[in-house]
Amino acid sequence: MEDAIKLFKAKKIPVYEPGEDDYERYIATANLIFRFSSPPCVVQPKCACDVRDVIKIAKSRKIPITIKNGGHSYAGGSTTNIGILMELGLMNEVNLDKTSATVTVKGGALWFHVYKKLVSEHLDGFVVNGGRCPTVGVSGFILGGGLSPFTRSFGMGCDMVKEFTIVTADGDEVTVSERDNPKTDKGKLFWALRGAGGGNFGVVVEMKLALRKLKSDVVVAGRYTWFPERQDMDAFMNIMNGFYTMDWPNEMTLDSSWLCDLSNTRTDLAVRFLVYYNGARKAFNQAIDDWNLPDPPIQHAELKKQLKRRSLQEKSSRFLHETLAAQWIEETKKSFPTNRSYQIYTSFVFKNDSKKIQKITSIIREEMKAFREQFAGETATLQVTFIHSGGAANERKRQDTAFRWRGCIYHTYIMIQWDEKWLEMNMRGFLERMKPKLSPFGMVPGATFINFPDDSLKADIHEMSYYGNNHQELRRIKQIWDKDNFFNWPQGIRLPNANQARAVSTDQAENDDLQWESYRPPTLTDVYGGGALPALVS
């Protein structure tokens, strides 16, 4: 490592070591689960040529690389204790081409940088199909599939990609695009990067994304939190079941988060609704009015009233400039290293079949009741968030991209957040008991969205969980582009027929002795055979 650091400095690639202020800044994470991550060094490439140099130097010395673009990985994919942390923040340039209706984005940009470009150009009526949270990295979002506020109108984020430029494990800079023959090696890589690209084939240094034209220059967006009274819970469940089974128009996206905040003792739970509508106020109001229930409880009319009252029609540039950040203020704050807490996650892929939805919501209600009883007096939150998908995302076939879960309506994640470190084993145990109750109701039992990863998935199931039947083709593409398995991380794509050791388990319940040891990224003592040590890339 010492030799590699000298070479980075000789090539004028910014590099930071423990004890330096910039080092501490770039390894900082808001999730205390990963608080002990401390790589030997951090490098900040300024351009694709720097990325090429870092990979060539690292691979020749069998030094693993971890890539950080935003640091939002729920499973700690942008933290490490070994090798090099490659922080891409200096590569954040965004170029807008109105003639071709494309945006070219460097590999270290956040969605904030992209939206700022659209806003500065006053480009009302057009959007890039990007993330809800402005501090999320563009590349990690796209490479996992990408759920946008306008996914139901235009498809997944990865469906908007026209071209990737990637530095491969051999240190080669390669451009792949929609123009490549799908049967060629480059065409196969383009397919794989749209939904399974994070950490498996190389480092993406540039993306060309298509702009999409909205219905008009305006959108409708809003936010409302419902605190149902305890005596009204039957009505609440009836309404929520109808909400999830409603066939909403593709222009409408309605996210919802069930919240069991132990500091709130007035009600058992709350639901926060986030509204996005591709169109004007009149059409939005009509879509809400068209949501009907048989024998509706009186709370149904009130909810519809509040969803309309708490939503605003505005220019699309204003929506990108301030409304998204305001809607997702909790998620944005959680991403700041100054707001530290413990957080664990898992996720599911649901359709909106009526019988299954009733069982899903019933389980969530009972689990929130159990959470409140088990952790009474603690500072903690159990959150279940339904991200609205479907619509145009489901118009493609499941084999068209590496993103597999076409046909789903809700990508749903569970987050448990708490403040006291003593509770980690208990919180992990609660989530591990809750997961198998909901998993059977997925569109495929066990299906998990890679953008909402679960660090507890075992090495023998994670590929099927994230990619379903696409995982075999992904292994073949891995053989083409990373035959030495340099980009090897615990939840990565394996080589065909590889007899790889299992990743280190993060299940704290397996051993009581682990109660005081948080999940940690791999260390040098975690043996992965005689080849290169694992690299994590997010």
Secondary structure, DSSP 4 states (H G I P E B T S, - for coil): -HHHHHHHHHTT--EE-TTSHHHHHHH--SBGGGTT---SEEE--SSHHHHHHHHHHHHHTT--EEEESSS--TT-TT--SSSEEEE-TT---EEEETTTTEEEEETT-BHHHHHHHHHHTT-TTEEE---SSTTSBHHHHHHH----TTHHHH--GGGGEEEEEEEETTS-EEEEETTS-TTSHHHHHHHHHHHH-TTTSEEEEEEEEEEEE-SSSEEEEEEEEE---GGGHHHHHHHHHHHHH----TTEEEEEEEEEETT--SSS-EEEEEEEESS-HHHHHHHHHT---SS--HHHHHHHHHHHHTEEEEEHHHIIIIIHHHHTHHHHHHTSTTS-BEEEEEEEEE---HHHHHHHHHHHHHHHHHHHHHTTTS-EEEEEEEEE--GGGGGS-TTSSS---TT-SEEEEEEEEES-GGGHHHHHHHHHHHHHHHGGGSSSTT---TTS--TT--TTTHHHHHHGGGHHHHHHHHHHH-TT--S--TTSPPPTT--PPPPPP--GGG-GGGTT-------TTS---SSPPP--B-
